[in-house]
Amino acid sequence: MTSIFLYYANICDYIRIGVLMIAVFFVFKAPITFIICYIISALCDAVDGNLARAFNQCSRLGAVLDMITDRAGTTILITALAVLYPTYAPICCLITFIDICSHWTHMYTSLIKRSESHKICSNPILHWYYTRSVLFILCLCNEATFVMWYIRFFAQTNDYKWIIEGTPFLWYLLNTLLIISTPLCVLKNLINIVQWYEAAKDLVDWEVQQDKSN
């Protein structure tokens, strides 16, 4: 029997962790390298779930690794934005705070309740959110919004102004995509608040039931 540590999906997450650790060293001095590392991590994120289902290797370790790595990657990028756009640093900190608290509480509650999956939710908003296509689109737009703000900063510096001057269509496309993705990014982060509340409520309900049974 294959060790859970060696499940293909979990190995994929180890690669993500390694790539993100490398990306940290390039976030301010080599943005193209950072973006490449970030994209590799995102592609692995898109693959790990499919690997787990294809090889019947779903595990709680995999779910935790996936969630933690997602949070770590997003936190690295938002932290960079807080440095690059100091005026908006409080907003970046707030987004990170809600994102981590929401997902950690949700994952902890699903584990302690021994739920089959953290994506099974009774709340209609979360049930809709965890529909595979909706989850993919909202998470993609969330990450894309932060990535495009990151690119926008460096595109206006001397070393990377060719992004604007040499490829005006690319610059136009970047800004158009940013306009489209931003509302969905906001929606995704509002849903994080709903998820946080619902997870906390479920945890309290579970604890009350445990007290009654004892």
N, C-alpha and C positions, 0 to 999 in steps of 0.2 A: 504494500500500500504506500502510495506516494505521501511523503510528509507534507503537511499543510504549508509549511514554510516554503516548499518547493513547487507549490501549485503555480501553473503558468501565469495566472492573473496576478498572483502575489509577486512573482519575479518581475513582471511588468511594472508593478508599483515600486519595487526596489530600484529599477532603472529610472523611474520618474524621480525618486528621491535623490539619486546620484546626480542626475542632470540638473535638478534645481539647486543642489549644493554647489555645483560648478557655476551655474548661472549667477549666483550671488556675487561672485568675484568680477563679473563683467557688467553688472547692472548700470554703473555710472561711467565706465570708461570705454566700453565696447558694446553699444546698444544693439548692433546687428547680431553679434554673437549671443547676447542675452535673448533676443527675440527668437533666434534659431533654437536655443535650449528650451525656451518656453513653449515653442510650437511642438518640439519633440515630446515634451512632457504632456501637452494637451492631446497629441495623437495617441500616446500610450494610455491616457485616460479614456479615450474613446474605444480602445481595444480591450482593456482589462476585463470589463464586464462581459463582453462577447466571448472571451476566452473562458471565463468562469462558467458560463452557461453551456458553451460548446463541449467542454470536457467534464461537465458535471463536477466542477471544483469550486462551487460557491462556499464561502466560509465566513465566519464572523471576523477572523483576522483580516481577510480581504476587504470586508466592508469597512473596518476601522482604518486600514491602511489607505483605502481609496479616499475616505472622508478627510483624514488627517493630511494627506498629500495635497488634496484639493485646497484645503484651508491654507496650508503652508505656501503653496505656489501663489495663491491670490494675495496673501499677506505680504510676500516679498514684493510683488508688483505694486500694491497699494502703498507700501512703505516707501518705495522709490518715488511714487507720485507725490507723497507728502513732502519729500525732500525737494523734488523738482518744482512743485507748486506750493510753496510754504503758506500762501494765503488760504489754500484749501486743505491744509493739514488737519484741522479739526474734523472736517467732513470725512477725510480718509480714515482718521482714527475711529470715528463713530461707525463707519461701514465695517471696519475690521472687527470692532468690539461686538457688534450685533451678529456678524457672520460667524465668528468663532463661538460665541455663547449659544446661538441658535442651534448650530449643528452639533456642538458637543452635548448639549442637553438632550437633543433629539436622539442622538446615537446612544447615549447613556441610558435613556428611558427605554429604547427598543431592546437593548441588551439585558437590562435588569428584568424586563417583562418577558424576556425570551420570545420576542416577536419573530415571526418567520423572516421578515425583512423590514428594515427601517423605512422602506418606501411604501409600506401598506399603512394608510392613514384613513381614519373615519371622517376627519374634517373635509368638507367638500372642496375647499380651496387647495388644501394640500393633496387631496386625492387627484385633483386636476393637475396640480403642479408636478406630481410624480408620474404622470403619464409620460411614457418614454419620449414621444415627439416634443411635448411641451417642455419637459425638463431639458432636453438637448438644446432647443432654440433659446430658452431663457438663459441657460448657463453659457452658451456660445456668445450671446449678445452681452452678457455681463462681463465675460473675459475680454471680448473684442473691444468694448468701450474703454476698459482700462489700458489695454494694449495700444489702442489708437491715440489716447491721450499721451502715453509714453512716447510714441513715435512722433507726435506733433511737437513735443518739446525739442527733441533732437533735430527735427527737420528744419527748425528755425535757427540752428546754430551754424557757424561757418563750415564746420567739417561735414555737415550733412545737408546743406542747403540745396544740393543737387536734387533732393527729393522734390523740392518745390520748383526749382528753376529748370531742371533737366527733364522732369517727368510731370508736367502740369496735370495730365489726365489722372495720374496716380494720386496726386494731391487732392484733386477734385473728388475722386472716388473715395479716398480716405475720409474726407469731411462729410460726404454724403452718407457713408456707412455709419459714421459717428452719430449723425442726426437720427438715423433709423434705429440704431442699437440703444441709444441712451434711454428712451422711455422704457424699453424692455429691461434694461439694467436696473432702473429705478423700481420697476414692478417686482423684479426678482428679489431685491433687497427689502422691499416691503413685505413680501411673502416670508422672508427670514424672520421678521417680527412675529408673524402669525405662527410660524413653526415653533419659535421659542416659547410662546405662550401655551400652545397646545401641548408641547412636550412637558412643560412644567406642570400643567394641569393633569396630564396623564400620570405623571410621576406621583403627584399628590394623591390622586385617586387610587393608584396602586398601593401606596403606603397606608392609606386608610383601610383598604381591604385586608392588608397584611395584619394590621393592628386588630381588626375585628376577628380574623381567623385565629389569632393567638389569644 
